[in-house]
Amino acid sequence: MPWKTLIVGLGLASQAWAQLPDISTVKTDLVIPALSEGKPGPGKRVKMVLPQYEATGVYHVLYLPGDWRPDRTYPVLVEYAGNGPYRNRNRDVSSGRVEGSRMGYGISGGEGYLWLCLPYLDGKGTSNVRRWWGSKPDHDPLPTVNYGLKAVEDICARFGGDRERLVLCGFSRGAIACNFIGLHDDRIAGLWRAFVPYSHYDGVRKWGYPGSDRAAALGRLRRLGSRPQFVCSEGAQFKETAQYLAGTGVKGNFTFRGTGFRNHSDAWLLRPSAARSELRAWLARALK
């Protein structure tokens, strides 16, 4: 499939980042349900542990939509969180914890999708980590990749997740993880129908962990094929990613979009916006 791009909101290019509105100027229309005790159920968001990890500190979070029924299948929004603890001058906050994720609920509005928030594991695979993945200095991603494979299989088998409609999304560190973790090897790369990396992208910049260089990132990117990615960011940061991808020679199916806000925060998706509406329409098309 030929490389496709859609760049919307060209007027953003002439605006200073600081002149963009803050998300606090737009009232939220979604409130993420609090974590619940007990078993998953319709409209509940619960902390879960895979049986083989019960003796560890590893866990993930699952939300079943309000319209969930055990005899149906549902597309799944699988999400990776940003680094933490993080706070900037705009009062944007990221805890780095799996339960701090917000993208999946904002994208779905709490209906029609399972929402699975996955952890990053330390090098021993015994606890969740708040910054990057693995343990210093190696930052081995394999414990994180292996856990993701097991957790996705578990929720598909037990809660009606549709294996043909798995969508990987993530904010900041999680946006990088869409490719770094999600395309790490052929086992996990084959799971996904579509991707939504928000703010940052694997290979655009070199970070403080092995394998963040462009040569390694290109190897992962080549596993993407023609599957669509909705690459979005605060301001016009997405243009840096678009330039990087054009230089790779990889012919992918990419849509680029600014959120319309200045914030480095996935909380923009809990508010109405043109970008959120477009993302939802894009995802509906991608899952047909």
C-alpha positions as CSV (number, residue, x, y, z in Angstrom):
1,M,0.0,0.0,0.0
2,P,1.4,3.4,-0.8
3,W,2.5,5.7,2.0
4,K,-0.4,7.9,2.9
5,T,-0.5,11.0,5.1
6,L,-3.2,13.3,6.3
7,I,-2.0,16.6,7.9
8,V,-4.9,18.5,9.4
9,G,-4.9,22.0,11.0
10,L,-2.1,23.6,9.0
11,G,-2.7,26.8,10.8
12,L,-0.9,25.4,13.8
13,A,2.4,25.7,12.0
14,S,2.3,29.5,12.4
15,Q,1.2,29.5,16.0
16,A,3.6,29.5,18.9
17,W,3.2,26.4,21.1
18,A,2.4,28.6,24.1
19,Q,-0.5,30.2,22.3
20,L,-2.4,27.0,21.9
21,P,-5.2,26.5,24.5
22,D,-4.7,24.6,27.7
23,I,-6.9,21.6,28.2
24,S,-8.2,23.2,31.4
25,T,-10.2,25.7,29.1
26,V,-12.4,22.8,27.9
27,K,-14.7,21.1,30.2
28,T,-14.4,17.3,30.5
29,D,-17.2,15.2,29.2
30,L,-15.7,11.9,30.4
31,V,-14.7,10.7,33.9
32,I,-12.7,7.5,34.2
33,P,-14.3,5.0,36.6
34,A,-12.4,4.5,39.9
35,L,-10.6,1.2,40.4
36,S,-13.0,-1.4,41.7
37,E,-12.4,-4.4,43.9
38,G,-13.5,-7.9,42.9
39,K,-14.1,-9.4,39.4
40,P,-14.4,-7.5,36.2
41,G,-17.9,-6.5,35.1
42,P,-19.8,-4.1,32.9
43,G,-18.6,-0.5,33.5
44,K,-15.9,-1.7,36.0
45,R,-12.2,-0.9,36.0
46,V,-10.2,-3.5,38.0
47,K,-6.7,-4.4,38.9
48,M,-5.7,-7.9,37.7
49,V,-2.8,-10.3,38.0
50,L,-2.1,-13.2,35.8
51,P,-1.9,-16.5,37.7
52,Q,1.8,-17.0,36.9
53,Y,2.6,-13.6,38.4
54,E,0.6,-13.9,41.7
55,A,3.8,-14.1,43.7
56,T,5.2,-10.9,42.2
57,G,4.2,-7.2,42.2
58,V,3.2,-7.2,38.5
59,Y,-0.4,-6.3,37.6
60,H,-2.4,-4.8,34.8
61,V,-5.8,-2.9,34.7
62,L,-8.9,-4.0,32.7
63,Y,-12.0,-2.1,31.9
64,L,-15.1,-3.8,30.6
65,P,-17.4,-1.4,28.7
66,G,-20.9,-0.6,30.0
67,D,-22.4,-2.6,27.2
68,W,-20.3,-5.7,27.9
69,R,-22.0,-9.1,27.6
70,P,-20.2,-12.5,28.0
71,D,-21.6,-13.8,24.7
72,R,-20.2,-11.1,22.5
73,T,-16.8,-10.1,21.2
74,Y,-15.3,-6.6,21.4
75,P,-12.4,-4.7,19.9
76,V,-9.6,-4.1,22.4
77,L,-7.7,-0.9,23.2
78,V,-4.4,-2.0,24.6
79,E,-2.5,0.9,26.3
80,Y,0.9,1.7,27.6
81,A,1.4,4.6,30.0
82,G,3.9,7.5,29.9
83,N,7.0,7.9,32.1
84,G,6.6,9.0,35.7
85,P,6.6,10.7,38.1
86,Y,6.3,13.7,35.7
87,R,4.9,17.2,36.1
88,N,5.5,20.3,33.9
89,R,4.8,24.0,33.9
90,N,1.3,23.4,32.5
91,R,0.5,21.2,35.5
92,D,0.4,18.2,33.2
93,V,1.0,15.1,35.4
94,S,1.9,11.5,34.6
95,S,2.3,8.9,37.4
96,G,4.1,6.4,35.2
97,R,1.7,3.7,36.7
98,V,-0.5,1.5,34.7
99,E,-3.6,2.8,36.4
100,G,-2.8,6.4,35.4
101,S,-3.6,5.7,31.7
102,R,-6.4,7.6,30.1
103,M,-6.2,7.2,26.3
104,G,-8.4,4.1,25.9
105,Y,-11.3,5.5,27.9
106,G,-11.1,8.8,26.0
107,I,-11.0,7.1,22.7
108,S,-13.9,4.7,23.4
109,G,-16.0,6.9,25.7
110,G,-16.4,3.8,27.9
111,E,-18.5,1.8,25.4
112,G,-18.0,-0.8,22.7
113,Y,-14.3,-1.6,23.5
114,L,-12.4,-3.6,26.1
115,W,-9.7,-1.4,27.6
116,L,-6.5,-3.1,28.7
117,C,-3.7,-1.1,30.4
118,L,-0.5,-3.0,30.3
119,P,2.6,-2.6,32.6
120,Y,6.3,-2.3,31.8
121,L,8.2,-4.9,33.8
122,D,11.6,-4.7,35.5
123,G,14.5,-6.9,34.2
124,K,13.5,-9.8,36.5
125,G,9.8,-9.7,35.5
126,T,8.8,-9.3,39.2
127,S,7.5,-5.7,39.4
128,N,6.0,-2.9,37.4
129,V,8.3,0.0,36.6
130,R,7.4,3.7,36.3
131,R,10.2,4.8,33.9
132,W,11.0,3.1,30.6
133,W,11.1,-0.7,30.8
134,G,13.4,-3.4,32.2
135,S,16.2,-2.4,34.6
136,K,19.3,-0.2,34.2
137,P,21.5,-0.4,32.3
138,D,20.1,-3.0,29.9
139,H,16.5,-2.0,29.9
140,D,15.6,-5.5,28.6
141,P,12.1,-5.2,27.0
142,L,11.5,-9.0,26.9
143,P,9.7,-9.3,30.3
144,T,7.4,-6.5,29.2
145,V,6.8,-8.1,25.8
146,N,6.2,-11.5,27.3
147,Y,3.7,-10.2,29.8
148,G,1.8,-8.3,27.1
149,L,1.4,-11.4,25.0
150,K,0.0,-13.4,28.0
151,A,-2.3,-10.6,29.2
152,V,-3.8,-10.0,25.7
153,E,-4.4,-13.7,25.3
154,D,-6.0,-13.9,28.7
155,I,-8.5,-11.1,28.2
156,C,-9.4,-12.3,24.7
157,A,-10.0,-15.8,26.0
158,R,-11.9,-14.8,29.1
159,F,-13.7,-11.6,28.3
160,G,-14.4,-11.7,24.6
161,G,-11.6,-9.6,23.2
162,D,-11.5,-9.9,19.4
163,R,-8.1,-11.1,18.3
164,E,-8.7,-9.5,14.9
165,R,-9.4,-6.1,16.3
166,L,-6.6,-5.3,18.8
167,V,-5.5,-1.6,18.8
168,L,-2.2,-0.6,20.5
169,C,-2.1,3.0,21.9
170,G,0.2,4.9,24.2
171,F,1.2,8.3,25.6
172,S,4.8,9.6,25.5
173,R,6.8,6.6,26.7
174,G,3.8,4.6,25.6
175,A,3.8,6.2,22.2
176,I,7.4,5.0,21.8
177,A,6.4,1.6,23.1
178,C,3.8,1.3,20.3
179,N,6.8,0.3,18.1
180,F,9.5,-0.5,20.6
181,I,7.4,-3.0,22.5
182,G,4.6,-3.6,20.1
183,L,6.8,-4.3,17.1
184,H,9.7,-5.7,19.1
185,D,9.6,-9.2,17.5
186,D,7.3,-11.2,15.2
187,R,5.4,-12.7,18.1
188,I,3.9,-9.5,19.4
189,A,4.1,-7.5,16.1
190,G,1.4,-9.7,14.5
191,L,-1.2,-8.9,17.1
192,W,-2.2,-5.4,16.2
193,R,-4.8,-4.1,13.7
194,A,-4.0,-0.4,14.2
195,F,-1.9,1.9,16.4
196,V,-2.4,5.3,18.1
197,P,1.0,6.7,19.3
198,Y,0.4,10.0,21.1
199,S,3.4,12.4,21.7
200,H,6.8,10.9,20.6
201,Y,7.6,8.1,18.3
202,D,10.2,5.3,18.3
203,G,13.3,6.3,16.3
204,V,12.7,10.1,16.1
205,R,15.1,10.8,19.0
206,K,17.8,8.8,20.8
207,W,16.9,8.1,24.4
208,G,18.8,6.7,27.4
209,Y,18.2,3.0,26.7
210,P,19.8,0.5,24.3
211,G,18.1,0.2,20.9
212,S,16.7,3.7,20.7
213,D,18.9,4.5,17.7
214,R,17.4,4.9,14.3
215,A,18.9,1.7,12.8
216,A,17.3,-0.4,15.5
217,A,14.0,1.5,15.2
218,L,13.9,1.0,11.5
219,G,14.1,-2.8,12.0
220,R,11.0,-2.6,14.2
221,L,9.2,-0.2,11.8
222,R,9.6,-2.7,9.0
223,R,7.3,-5.1,10.9
224,L,4.5,-2.6,10.6
225,G,3.5,-3.2,7.0
226,S,0.3,-1.5,5.8
227,R,-1.4,-1.4,9.2
228,P,-2.6,2.2,10.0
229,Q,-1.1,4.5,12.6
230,F,-2.8,7.6,13.9
231,V,0.3,9.7,14.9
232,C,-0.8,12.6,17.1
233,S,0.9,15.1,19.4
234,E,0.5,18.4,21.2
235,G,1.1,21.4,19.0
236,A,2.8,20.5,15.7
237,Q,5.3,18.0,17.1
238,F,3.8,15.4,14.8
239,K,5.6,17.1,11.9
240,E,9.0,15.9,13.3
241,T,7.7,12.4,13.2
242,A,6.3,12.8,9.7
243,Q,9.7,14.0,8.5
244,Y,11.5,11.1,10.2
245,L,9.1,8.6,8.6
246,A,9.4,10.1,5.2
247,G,13.2,9.7,5.5
248,T,13.0,6.0,6.4
249,G,11.7,4.9,3.0
250,V,9.1,2.8,4.7
251,K,5.8,3.0,2.9
252,G,3.2,2.9,5.7
253,N,-0.3,4.1,6.3
254,F,0.2,7.1,8.5
255,T,-2.3,9.8,9.6
256,F,-0.7,12.9,11.4
257,R,-2.7,15.2,13.6
258,G,-2.2,17.8,16.3
259,T,-4.4,17.6,19.3
260,G,-5.1,21.4,19.2
261,F,-3.8,21.8,22.8
262,R,-0.4,22.7,24.2
263,N,-0.5,20.0,26.9
264,H,1.8,17.0,27.2
265,S,-1.1,15.0,28.7
266,D,-3.4,12.2,27.6
267,A,-6.2,14.0,29.5
268,W,-7.0,15.9,26.3
269,L,-9.0,12.8,25.2
270,L,-11.4,13.2,28.1
271,R,-12.6,16.4,26.5
272,P,-14.5,17.1,23.2
273,S,-12.3,18.3,20.4
274,A,-12.0,18.0,16.6
275,A,-9.0,15.8,17.0
276,R,-10.8,13.3,19.2
277,S,-13.7,13.2,16.8
278,E,-11.4,12.5,13.9
279,L,-9.5,9.8,15.9
280,R,-12.7,8.0,16.7
281,A,-13.9,8.1,13.0
282,W,-10.4,7.0,11.9
283,L,-10.5,4.0,14.3
284,A,-14.0,3.0,13.2
285,R,-12.7,2.8,9.6
286,A,-9.6,0.9,10.6
287,L,-11.6,-1.8,12.3
288,K,-14.1,-2.4,9.6
